[in-house]
């Protein structure tokens, strides 16, 4: 078993430890497993990639700093968490630009995109309408926060359906988990504080980061194969 597989096992183990620390209200276990988890995910990128790219490292460090803010006793911690995520999301638009290929869809592709984007658009507006008043002064920031992940998820889906490569799939899965995590984060902070939502966030966010790292280390895009043309 090589170092990469061992590190993936360690990441899985740390996710479980983090959840257990939260469930049993063990602050020491929850805090240090969270920090070690983030370090392990970033380390996964370094040992798995053949060429370290500063741009990708910066994005991972932003997520790391954003998570560390939770353990700091500062005012408006939620605002700084949102801003941290927004900065990372803006930088991730470069991935969509870099991996762009001319869109070629068949009828089923168009139907899938329209249905999926319509459902997510409805969820987006319902969530914002419910959260707008509770967010108060942060409502504009909250709207931009949701809008960024909305755009990344929709465009990521467009790329995956167009290309159907392993790389584009990792990006889409990452954005999907970030989207779920973001919605739960805002609902928990501003609408309905819930033990279950916090628990789900502890699972969704590290998985989203792991998927993002897999996207970063996956080899160059492979164009849609002929067998997918009729999909």
Secondary structure, 3 states (H helix, E strand, C coil): CCHHHHHHHHHHHHHHHHHHHHHCCCHHHHHHHHHHHHHHHHHHHHHHCCCCCHHHHHHHHHHHHHHHHHHCCCCCHHHHHHHHHHHHHHHHHHHHHHCCCCCCCCHHHHHHHHHHHHHHHHHHHHHHHHHHHHHHHHHHHHHHHHHHHHHHHHHHHHHHHHHCCHHHHHHHHHHHHHHHHHHHHHHHHHHCCCHHHHHHHHHHHHHHHHHHHHHHHCCCCCCCCHHHCCC
